[in-house]
């Protein structure tokens, strides 16, 4: 097991430790938010939906969220497509 920094270890292409667990929890929470947004989408304007999706993605992202990606997700939700947000058991590491 290779230590990247305190709380983050890599072994066999997966990250482990407190930091990896936190990242997985944030990713799972983003999925829960996206799911709720899909349920509530018909009560929001496109701008409100865009903002809520942006904030949901920002929760798990380290940098800026791509506005084009957010617009694409808004479009999918408006067309009635169900977004799948699969959270892995382990955090893949490049």
C-alpha positions as CSV (number, residue, x, y, z in Angstrom):
1,X,0.0,0.0,0.0
2,X,1.4,3.4,-1.0
3,X,0.8,6.4,1.1
4,X,-0.1,9.5,-1.0
5,X,-0.6,11.7,2.0
6,X,-1.9,11.3,5.6
7,X,-5.4,9.7,5.3
8,X,-5.0,8.7,1.6
9,X,-3.5,5.4,0.5
10,X,-3.4,3.6,-2.9
11,X,-3.4,-0.1,-3.4
12,X,-4.2,-2.1,-6.6
13,X,-5.7,1.0,-8.4
14,X,-8.0,2.0,-5.6
15,X,-7.7,4.8,-3.0
16,X,-8.4,4.0,0.7
17,X,-8.4,5.9,3.9
18,X,-10.2,8.8,5.5
19,X,-9.9,11.1,2.5
20,X,-11.1,8.4,0.1
21,X,-14.1,7.6,2.3
22,X,-15.0,11.3,2.5
23,X,-14.8,11.6,-1.3
24,X,-17.2,8.6,-1.7
25,X,-19.6,10.1,0.9
26,X,-19.6,13.4,-1.0
27,X,-20.2,11.6,-4.3
28,X,-23.1,9.6,-2.8
29,X,-24.6,12.8,-1.4
30,X,-24.5,14.4,-4.8
31,X,-26.3,11.3,-6.2
32,X,-29.0,11.7,-3.5
33,X,-29.4,15.4,-4.4
34,X,-29.6,14.7,-8.1
35,X,-32.3,12.0,-7.4
36,X,-34.4,14.5,-5.4
37,X,-34.0,17.1,-8.1
38,X,-35.4,14.7,-10.6
39,X,-38.4,14.2,-8.4
40,X,-39.0,17.9,-7.9
41,X,-38.0,19.1,-11.4
42,X,-41.5,19.9,-12.6
43,X,-41.9,22.4,-9.7
44,X,-38.8,24.5,-10.8
45,X,-37.9,26.8,-13.7
46,X,-35.0,25.8,-15.9
47,X,-32.8,28.4,-14.1
48,X,-33.7,27.0,-10.7
49,X,-33.0,23.5,-11.8
50,X,-29.7,24.6,-13.4
51,X,-28.7,26.3,-10.1
52,X,-29.7,23.3,-8.0
53,X,-27.8,20.8,-10.2
54,X,-24.8,23.1,-10.3
55,X,-24.7,23.3,-6.5
56,X,-25.2,19.5,-6.2
57,X,-22.2,18.8,-8.5
58,X,-20.2,21.5,-6.8
59,X,-20.6,19.6,-3.6
60,X,-18.5,16.7,-4.9
61,X,-16.2,18.6,-7.3
62,X,-12.8,20.1,-6.4
63,X,-12.9,22.7,-9.1
64,X,-15.4,24.6,-11.2
65,X,-18.4,22.7,-12.6
66,X,-18.8,22.7,-16.4
67,X,-21.9,24.7,-17.3
68,X,-22.3,22.8,-20.5
69,X,-22.5,19.6,-18.5
70,X,-25.1,21.1,-16.2
71,X,-27.2,22.3,-19.1
72,X,-27.0,18.8,-20.6
73,X,-28.3,17.3,-17.3
74,X,-31.1,19.9,-17.2
75,X,-32.1,18.9,-20.7
76,X,-32.1,15.2,-19.9
77,X,-34.2,15.7,-16.8
78,X,-36.7,17.9,-18.8
79,X,-37.0,15.2,-21.4
80,X,-37.9,12.7,-18.7
81,X,-34.7,10.7,-18.7
82,X,-33.8,9.2,-15.4
83,X,-30.2,10.0,-14.4
84,X,-28.3,7.1,-12.9
85,X,-25.7,8.0,-10.2
86,X,-23.8,4.9,-9.3
87,X,-21.5,5.1,-6.4
88,X,-18.7,2.5,-6.3
89,X,-17.7,0.6,-3.2
90,X,-14.1,1.7,-3.6
91,X,-12.7,4.9,-5.1
92,X,-10.8,4.2,-8.3
93,X,-7.4,5.9,-8.5
94,X,-5.7,6.8,-11.8
